[in-house]
Amino acid sequence: MDRYEEHCANLKEAVRGFVKEDVALAFSGGVDSSLLLKLLCLAAEKTGKKVAAFTMVTKLHPSGDAKIAERVAGEAGAVHRVIHVDELSHAGIMDNPENRCYLCKRYLYTKLLKSAKALGIQTVLEGTNADDLNAYRPGIRAVKELGILSPLVQAGMTKADIRRMASEYGISVAERPASPCLATRCPSGTRRSGEKMKMAEEGEKFLRTLGFYNVRVRIHGDTARIEVDEKDLPGLVKNRAAAVKRLKEIGFTYITVDLEGFRSGSMDTHLKQGKEK
């Protein structure tokens, strides 16, 4: 058995244990939670237990995410629940503090736990994967503190493992790019506004229509710093005129391209460096 097969076997075994009772999943509609939801639903067919997928509709996530989550939950056969929250107003993160992710996750998951308990569900899962442990993810601490379980981590599933297994199961979002919260588009310590984050979302939506996979529009005042995969930089330059025109229409004054290319968490570089010291 190779490492991938071992990870998959570990995950299936963990899932079988969880569905001995009703279970809830924090469900974004991304590939990680979608794979987990599919496996939970398949296993629950044998135990007759309920699998509830909870999607948080927030101020900081792209507006189309909830619709994708609803569709994928339906494909998996899960009970789907939506929780509307305003984390900007209530989680203490309006000024984008360095521990923003921790504060936000703790607020969101506290809401989810209450909703799950209202359905009589005690076990709540989420979709952190093994690769996330190697990145700056302060929200993971909140997950652990609240007793929420992370089966993908438990099984050793990497992002590559997850995409491969999701493809094998025919999950429609197997190749969907990551869609992190829009707070990652702003530097720590800068006060955020819904308008600015909407500008970043609209910019990224347009750039994806040009054929780019991983796209981020990072906001530095009135400047947009575009990140695409390194291999796509020539294509971005080729589409320079269209990108500049649209981003200026959205409201940016200056349009720049990050020559390092797409880097998940690039706004947190200084925080990672400080942590390493």
C-alpha positions in Angstrom: 0.0 0.0 0.0 1.5 3.4 -1.0 1.2 6.5 1.0 -1.8 7.8 -0.9 -3.7 4.5 -0.4 -2.8 4.5 3.3 -4.1 8.0 3.7 -7.4 7.2 2.0 -7.8 4.0 4.1 -7.2 6.0 7.2 -9.8 8.6 6.2 -12.5 6.0 5.4 -11.9 4.3 8.7 -12.2 7.6 10.6 -15.4 8.4 8.7 -17.0 5.1 9.5 -16.4 5.8 13.2 -18.0 9.3 13.0 -21.3 8.1 11.4 -22.1 5.8 14.3 -24.0 8.9 15.4 -25.4 12.0 13.8 -22.7 14.3 12.7 -22.3 17.9 11.5 -19.7 19.3 9.1 -18.5 22.9 8.6 -19.1 23.0 4.8 -17.7 25.6 2.5 -18.2 23.8 -0.8 -14.5 23.7 -1.4 -12.8 20.4 -2.4 -11.6 19.5 1.2 -15.0 19.7 2.9 -16.8 18.3 -0.2 -14.7 15.1 -0.2 -15.4 14.8 3.5 -19.1 15.3 3.1 -19.3 12.7 0.3 -17.6 10.1 2.4 -19.7 10.8 5.4 -22.9 10.5 3.4 -21.8 7.3 1.8 -20.9 5.8 5.2 -24.1 7.1 6.8 -26.2 5.1 4.2 -25.2 2.0 6.1 -25.7 3.4 9.6 -28.9 5.4 9.0 -27.5 8.4 10.8 -27.9 12.0 9.7 -25.1 14.1 8.1 -25.8 17.8 8.4 -23.7 20.3 6.3 -23.5 23.8 7.8 -22.5 26.6 5.4 -21.6 29.9 7.0 -22.8 32.9 4.9 -20.5 35.7 6.0 -19.4 39.2 5.1 -15.9 38.0 4.2 -16.4 35.2 1.7 -17.1 35.5 -2.0 -20.8 35.8 -2.6 -21.0 32.8 -5.0 -19.6 30.3 -2.4 -23.0 29.7 -0.7 -24.7 28.7 -4.0 -21.8 26.3 -4.8 -22.0 24.8 -1.3 -25.8 24.3 -1.7 -25.4 22.5 -5.0 -22.5 20.2 -3.8 -24.4 19.3 -0.6 -27.3 18.3 -2.7 -25.1 16.1 -4.9 -23.7 14.4 -1.8 -27.2 13.8 -0.3 -26.6 15.8 2.9 -29.0 17.8 5.0 -27.9 21.4 4.2 -28.2 24.3 6.7 -27.1 27.9 6.2 -26.0 30.2 9.0 -25.9 33.9 8.3 -23.3 35.8 10.4 -21.7 39.2 10.5 -18.2 38.5 11.7 -17.0 42.0 10.9 -19.4 43.5 13.4 -19.2 40.9 16.1 -15.8 39.0 16.0 -13.5 42.0 16.8 -11.8 41.9 13.4 -12.8 45.1 11.8 -9.2 46.5 12.0 -7.7 43.2 10.7 -5.6 42.4 13.7 -2.8 39.8 13.4 -4.9 37.2 15.2 -7.9 37.9 12.9 -8.2 34.4 11.7 -8.3 33.0 15.3 -10.9 35.5 16.4 -13.0 34.9 13.3 -12.9 31.1 13.4 -13.7 31.0 17.1 -16.8 33.3 16.5 -18.0 31.3 13.5 -17.5 27.8 15.0 -19.2 28.8 18.2 -22.2 29.7 16.2 -22.0 26.4 14.3 -21.7 24.4 17.5 -24.9 26.0 18.8 -26.7 25.3 15.6 -25.6 21.6 15.6 -26.6 21.1 19.2 -30.0 22.5 18.4 -30.4 19.5 16.0 -29.2 17.2 18.7 -25.8 16.7 17.1 -22.7 16.6 19.4 -19.9 15.7 16.9 -18.8 18.5 14.6 -16.1 18.2 11.9 -14.2 20.5 9.7 -11.9 20.3 6.6 -8.4 21.4 7.6 -5.9 19.2 5.7 -2.4 18.1 6.5 -0.8 20.7 4.3 -2.5 23.5 6.3 -0.4 22.5 9.4 2.7 23.7 7.5 1.2 27.2 6.8 0.3 30.1 9.0 -3.2 29.1 10.1 -4.0 30.6 13.5 -7.6 29.6 13.1 -6.6 26.0 13.7 -6.1 26.9 17.4 -9.7 27.9 17.7 -10.8 24.7 16.1 -8.9 22.7 18.6 -10.0 24.8 21.6 -13.7 24.2 20.7 -13.3 20.5 20.3 -14.1 20.4 16.6 -12.5 17.4 14.8 -10.3 17.5 11.6 -10.5 14.0 10.0 -8.4 15.0 7.0 -5.5 15.9 9.3 -6.1 12.8 11.3 -5.8 10.7 8.2 -2.7 12.6 6.9 -4.5 13.8 3.7 -2.6 16.4 1.8 -4.2 18.7 -0.8 -2.9 16.5 -3.6 -4.4 13.5 -1.9 -7.7 15.2 -1.5 -8.0 16.4 -5.1 -7.0 12.9 -6.4 -9.6 11.2 -4.2 -12.3 13.7 -5.0 -11.7 13.1 -8.7 -12.0 9.4 -8.2 -15.4 9.9 -6.5 -16.6 12.2 -9.3 -17.0 15.2 -7.0 -17.8 18.2 -9.1 -15.5 20.7 -7.3 -12.5 18.4 -7.3 -10.4 21.0 -9.2 -12.0 24.1 -7.8 -9.3 26.6 -6.7 -9.2 27.6 -3.1 -11.5 30.5 -2.1 -10.2 31.9 1.2 -12.0 34.7 3.0 -11.6 38.2 1.5 -9.8 39.5 4.6 -6.7 37.9 3.2 -6.7 40.6 0.5 -5.8 43.3 3.0 -2.7 43.9 5.1 -2.9 43.2 8.8 -3.8 46.3 10.9 -5.7 48.1 8.1 -9.3 48.8 8.6 -11.4 47.0 6.1 -14.6 48.0 4.3 -17.2 46.0 2.5 -16.6 48.2 -0.5 -12.8 47.4 -0.7 -13.4 43.7 -0.4 -16.1 43.7 -3.0 -13.6 45.4 -5.4 -11.1 42.6 -4.8 -13.8 40.0 -5.4 -15.0 41.6 -8.6 -11.4 42.0 -9.8 -10.7 38.3 -9.2 -13.9 37.3 -10.9 -12.9 39.2 -14.0 -9.4 37.8 -14.1 -10.7 34.3 -14.0 -12.8 34.9 -17.1 -9.4 35.4 -18.8 -8.5 31.8 -18.0 -6.4 32.1 -14.9 -6.7 29.5 -12.2 -5.2 30.8 -8.9 -6.0 34.5 -8.7 -5.7 37.1 -5.9 -6.2 40.8 -6.0 -4.4 42.2 -2.9 -5.3 45.7 -1.8 -2.8 48.3 -0.8 -4.7 51.5 -0.5 -5.8 52.5 -4.0 -3.4 49.9 -5.5 -4.3 46.5 -6.7 -1.5 43.9 -6.6 -2.4 41.0 -8.8 -1.1 37.4 -8.1 -1.5 34.6 -10.6 0.4 31.3 -10.9 4.0 31.9 -12.0 3.5 30.0 -15.3 0.5 32.4 -16.0 2.5 35.6 -15.7 3.2 35.9 -19.5 -0.5 35.4 -20.1 -1.4 38.2 -17.6 1.0 40.6 -19.4 -0.6 39.6 -22.7 -4.0 40.5 -21.2 -2.6 43.7 -19.6 -4.9 46.2 -21.3 -8.1 44.3 -20.4 -7.0 43.8 -16.8 -6.1 47.4 -16.3 -9.3 48.7 -17.9 -11.5 46.5 -15.8 -9.7 47.0 -12.5 -9.8 50.8 -12.9 -13.5 50.6 -13.7 -13.9 48.7 -10.4 -12.2 51.6 -8.6 -8.4 51.0 -8.3 -6.1 53.8 -9.3 -2.9 51.8 -9.7 -2.6 48.2 -11.1 0.5 46.1 -10.3 1.6 42.5 -10.9 3.4 40.5 -8.3 6.4 39.0 -10.1 6.7 36.2 -7.4 3.4 34.9 -8.6 0.6 33.5 -6.6 1.4 32.6 -2.9 -1.2 31.5 -0.5 -1.0 33.7 2.6 1.3 36.3 1.0 -0.2 39.0 3.2 1.0 37.1 6.3 4.6 36.8 5.3 5.8 39.1 8.0 3.7 37.2 10.6 5.2 33.9 9.5 8.7 35.3 9.7 8.0 36.6 13.2 6.7 33.2 14.2 9.8 31.5 12.9 12.0 33.8 15.0 
